[in-house]
């Protein structure tokens, strides 16, 4: 396991991209996991967080000097444009591969080697333009608290869908779930994501499920790599009254849950997607799986001594703004240009680098 200081900067360069909003302190864990396990550098595009995300990431930058790049984007949200901008920035810093992650996602190498070693051993750099990785949904205990770092070491169960990819309308899915025909975390939506090889014309589709360029794809085995996703981490995110605009901007799984929530109490709603004291949930076909917690444990051990400091509520006053370097201004221009390309508008004043 790499430490904060001694990442081996070999020829192949992998860059992680996060597009986030109000995900602190989980984001500290997911960024650290990416930088220690799989990525040489990480680009974070923050969509106007009102929590401690930006200030906290500035503290995190001290642990990963010159490896964590933070941008703030305050304009209209269009996922393809913003992720595409991140990919363009990755090209600007000479990435060979990039992977776009959400704050609740972790690329877990089950084979015991790093992603860089995996690509090298499989000779994927010469034969393929992307790597397709299966997404696995992991389920948390009912008393899970994402502010308690050690709680992440207790995520030892994942959903084990009994169906293949399900193509159905939202109303049909709701009927199937309420009749117990399928579980609440069955494959209602795309169940894979891609790691993209850099080329001038390749980007990823919204959600990072496919590339925009038809080319050979390597299908990674589940025994090799898992794209671990923790979709429901806290009751407050599941309870309807805490969803912005009634969940209209939430993902498919949240929209389905919103429809299922009618007539249920807050506790009943949270119980649909979390595990009881016996690590059971009749709504979710489960398999015991410690691959995520095993991958997180070394990160937790390194972050634990400083967790109280970096996870606390921070204010912008605790940090002084530094003059932008020539490289940072070049990356900022790449971000603005890419967003303009997709949106056809000038949002230059709404984007800044930190």
N, C-alpha and C positions, 0 to 999 in steps of 0.2 A: 504494500500500500504506500502510495506516495505521500509525502508530507507537504506542508504549504510551501516549503522553500526549495525542494530538490526535484521538481518535475524535470524529466529528461527531455530536453527540447530537440527531438530527432527531426529528420528531414520532413516526414509527413506531418502536416499541420491540420488539426481538427479544431473547429470553432463552434461553440454552442450559441444559440440565439434564444433569448427569452423575451416574450412580449407579455407584460404583466400590469396589473393594477390592484393595489391594496391586498398584497399577499404576504406581508411581513408578519411573523418572522419565518414562515415556511420557506420563503425565497432564500433566506440565508443558508438553509440546509440544502436546497436543490442546487443552488449555484455552487456551493462548496463541493457537493457530490460530483457535479459535472467537471469542475476544475481539477479535483484530485484524482478522479477515476478515468476520465475520457477526453477532456478538452484541454488544448493549449491555452486558449483564450475564450472568454465569454462576452457576448454583447447583450446588454439588457436595454430594451426600449420600454420605458415606463409610460403608461397612458394617462398620467395625471393622478397618481395615487394621493390620497388624503391621509394615509397612515404614515408609518415611519419607514416606508420602503426606500425612498431615495436617500434619506439621511443614514439609514442603517447600511445601505450598500456602500456608502462612502467609507464607513468604518471597515466594511469587509474588504474594500480595496487595499487597505493597509496589510492584510494577510496575503493578498495575491498581487504584489506590485507589477504593474504594467500588463496584467492579464485579465482585468475586469473593466469593461468599457460601459459607461452608463449614459443613456440618452433619455431625455424627457420629451414626450410628444403629446401636445395638448390639443391637437386638431381633431376633426371627425375621425371616427374609427372605421377603418376598412382593412380587414385582416390581411388580405392578399397584398395590399400595398405596404403595410408595415412590416410584415415578415419578409416580403421581397426586398424592402430597404435593408433589413438586417442581412440578407444574403448578399446584397451588393456590398455592404460594409465588410462582410467576411472576405469577399474577393479583394477588397482594397488592402486588407492585411494579409493577403497571400494564403488564404485557407485552401487546402486541398479537398476537405470534406466539411460539411456543416450539418448540424442537427438542430431543429427548432423544437424547443421544449416549453411546456407550460410549467408553472411553479409547482404543480402537484404531480409532475412526471419525473421519473428517474430511469435512465438507461442502465439496466443491470446486465453485466457480463457474467453469465452463469458458467462460462468455460474457464474462468479463473485467470484470464488474461485481459489486458486493456483493449479498448476499441482499436487503438493504433496498432497494437500487436496483431489483433484479429484481422484487420484489413491487410496488413503486410503478409501474414501467413497464408491467407486465402488468395493472395495476389489480386484483390478486387480493384486495386488502383489502375490496373491495366485492362481489365475485362468488362467492368460494369460502370454504370453511371449513377446507380443508387442501390441502397440496401434496404429491403423491406423487412420490418420488424413487427412482430405481433404485439398488440397491446393487451395487457392483463390488468383487470380491475382488482385492486386490493381493498379489503374491508377492515374498518377499524372497530375496536371495542366501543361499547356505548358510552363509556366514561372517558374516551380519548380526549386529550387536551393538547392541541398542537403547539401551545406555548411551553409545554413540558417536553424537553428534548428527548428524554428517555422513553416517552410514550411511543416514539417512532420505532424503537427496538421491539415493540410488542405487536407489530403488524405482521402476523404470521398466517393469515388466511387470504385467499383470493377467490373471486367468483369463478366458478367452473361451468360455463354455459353448456346446456344440454342440446342446444340448437345450433345449426349453422347460421351463417349470416342471414338475418331476418330483414326482408324487404316488405314493409307494411306501412300503412298510413298511421299517423299518431292515434287516431280514434280506434283503429284495429289493435294497435299495440296496447292501449289502455284496456280494451276489452279482454285481450289475452292475458294481461297481467292480473287484472281483478278476478278473472276466472281461474287463476292459478295454472293456466295453460303453459305459461313461461314465467321465469323468474324476473325480478325487477332489474337485475344486472345481466340479463341475456344480451346477445349481440344485436341491439336495436340500431346500431350505427356502425360506422367504419371500425374494424377491429385490427387495423395495422397502420403504421406510420413509416416514413422513409428517412434515411440518412442520405443526404444529397452530395454527390461528387460535383465539384465546381466545374462549370463550363460557362461560356459567355451567354448562352441562351437558355440554360436550365434554371427553373425556379420550382416552387412547390405550390400545389393547389391549396385553397383555404382548408385549415385543419391539419395540413402537413400529411395528407393521406396519399398523395400521388405527386409525381413530377409533371412539369408542363411540357416535357420533351420525351417523345417515344424513344426508348433505348433499352438495352439489356438491363434487367434488374436481378440482383442476387436476393434470393429468399432465405433469410436467416432462420435457422432452426430454433425452436423454443428452448432447446437444450443448450443453445449457444448464447442467445441474447433475448432479453425480455424488455419491452417498453412498459415499465411499471407505472400504473396510474392509480392515484388515491382520490377518487371523485368526490366522496362525501367525508369531510374531515371534522366537521363541527356542526352541532345542531343548529346554530344560528344561521348557517348557510342553507340549511334544508327547510327551516321554518319559513312559511310563505311571507309573513309580514316583514321579514328582513331582506326579501329579494327586491332589488330596485325595479320599479315599474312593473311589479307583479311577475318578475321573471321573464319579461318579454325578450330581453337580450341574453338570457342564459342559454346554455347548450341544450341539446336534445334531451339528455338525461334529466336535466332540471325541469324542463318543460313537462316531461312525462310525470315527474314526481309532483309537480304543481297540480296537475289534473287529478292525480291519485289522492291528493291531500284533502279534497273536499269532504267535510264532515269529520275530520280527524283532529284530535288534540295535537299539540306540539310534540308531546312525548310519543304518541302513536306514530306520528310522521317520522320522527328520528329513528324509531324502532324498525321502520321498514328497511333501512339501509345500513344499520350498524349491528354489531354482535352483542348478545346478552352475556351474562357472567359465565355461561358455559361455552362461550365461543360458538354460538349457534344462531341461525336465522332461517326460519322456514321459507322465507321469501327468496333466499339466495342459495343456489347450489354451490357448495363450498368445497375447496380443497386446501389442505394444509400446505403452506408454501413459505419457507423462511428465506427465500432468495433476496427479497427486498430488504428485510431487516438485517440480514447478514452483510449486504452491501452497504447499508447505512451505518452499521455499528462502528466501524473505524472512523467514519466522519463524525459521528456523535462524540466519540472519545476525544477527538481533536478539538471540537467546538465546545465541549462541555465546560472547560475552565473559563471561557469568555462568553458563554451563552447569555448570562444575565445582563452583560454589558451590551452586546449587539442586538439582543431581542427586546430591550427596554424601549419605551416610547421616547423618541428623540425629537429634537426641534432643529429647524434649519439654522438657528442662531449658534448651534454648537460647531458649525463648520464654516470656514471662510472660503470664498470662491477664489480659485486660482485662474490665472490667465491661461487661455487655451493654447495648446501647442500647435505647431503647424500640422502635425499628423491628425490631431483631434479636429481641427477645422476642416481638413480634407475629408474625414469620415463624416462630419456633420453635413457637408455639402452632398455627400453620397446619399445620406438619409433623406435630406430635403428633396433632392432631385428625383429619387425613386418614388416618394409619396406624391410629388407633383405629377409624375408620369402616369400614375394610376388614377389620381383624383382630378387632374386637369385644373388644379387650383394652386394658389401660392399660399402655403402655410409656413413660410420661412420664419416668421415671427413667433410661431407656436412651437418651435422645436429648438431645444438647446442641449448641449452636452454638459455633463458634470463629471 
